[in-house]
Amino acid sequence: MKSQTIEVSTCRRNQMVDITRDLASALPSAFSGCALIYCPHTTAGLTINENADPDVVGDLLAQLDRTIPWNAPHYRHSEGNSAAHLKASLFGCSLSIPVIDGRFALGTWQGVYFCEFDGPRQRRVSIHLLAGLEEESRR
């Protein structure tokens, strides 16, 4: 298994950063298997969604803010970022993406997004390459 970490800088409280290219640069050209993408933060997450039209990201973030407002009277977490924790839990902290010959097997319009819900911050995301059976048999 091969692992690598990328840095992600965010500049807003809520932001979705397309990290597809940064992650793809960690893929060896002959690798086939699975990429496990992991976010070690409790107020950020990961998702795969359309990366062709930026309005999709804007719509997602706007609806999240309507559904999970930053300040709600029933929040009890003393740090004041309960909304960020809720959003991160909805999105999740990891993705598994098939890799074929050094390329993510994503759909035409899909991209991998780092989802910031408590920014701006300096964050990190790790990519762990898990070799497929064919890859293992070549070793």
N, C-alpha and C positions, 0 to 999 in steps of 0.2 A: 504494500500500500504506500502511496506517495501522498504527502500532504503539503499544502501551501496556504499562507494567509495573505489576504489583501486588506488594505486600509481603505476605509470609506469616510469621507468628510461630508457632513451635512451642514446646511446653513439655515434651516427653518425647523420649527417645532415638528411639523408633519411634512414629510417629504418622501418621495419614492425615487430612488436612484437606480438607473439602469446599469447593472454591473456585469452584464453578459460578456462584453469584450474582455474585461479584466479577468473574469473567471476562465474564459476560453484561452487566454494566453498561458494558463497553467496546464493546458492539456498537451501531452506529448503527441506528435503527429501520428504515431502508429498505435496509440492506445485505443482499446475497445473494452468497455465494461460499464461501470456506473460511477458517477460523480455524486458524492454526498456533500452538499453545501450546508454549512452550519453557522448560525449566528449565536454567539455566546452572551447576548444581552437580553435583559428582561423587559426592556421598553422599546424593542425593535424586532422586526421579523423579516421574513422572506416570502416572496410569491413569484409566480410566473403569470404574466399577462401580456396583453398587446403592447408592442413597443413601436408601432408605426405611427399612431396618432396620439400626441401628448394629451389630447382632451380626455382620453380614457383614464389616465392617471389623475387628472384634475377632477373628473367625475367621482372616481373612487374616494379620493381624499375628502371631497366635499360631502359625500354621503356618510362617510365615517364620522365626520365632525357633527353632522346632524344626528346620527344614531347614538354616538358616544361623545357627548360634549365634554370639554376640558374640565369645567366646573359643574358639578352636580351636588345638590345638598346631601345626598345619601352616601357619598364617598367618605370613607373613614381613614384611608391611608394617610399618615401624617406628612409624607413628603409632597403631597399635592399632585402626584402624577398618576393617579389611578386610571385615568382614561388611557394613558400610554400602555399601562400593563394590560388592560382589557383588549386594546387593539392588537398588541403583540401576541396575546394568547389566541386571538381569532386567526391571525395569519400563520402563526407557528414559527418555530426556530430552525427548521431544516427542510431541505428539498433533496430528492433523489432524481437524477437526470441520467438517462442512458447516454452513453458516448460511443460513437462508431467512427473508427479511423481518425481519432483526434478531434472530432466535432460533436457538439451537443446535438442530440436528436430532437430538437425543438421544432415546433410547427413554424410555418412561414412567418407569421406575425408575432411569435412569442419571444419574450425576453425575460431575463431574470432580474428581479428588483429587490434591492435592499429597502426596507420600509422603516423609516425613522418616525417615531412617535413621541420623542422627548428630546428634541434637538434644540439648537445645533450642538453637534458633538463630533468627536473623532471616534470612529468605530472600526471594528474588524470583522471579517468573515473568513472562515476557513473552507477549503475545498480538499476533500479526501478522495483519492481515486481508488476504487475497488475493482480489481481486475476480474474480468469475466472468465468463464471456464476455458474458453479458447486461449485467452491471454495467459492464464496460469499454466496451461499445457506447454507453452513455448518456452517456459523458464527452465 
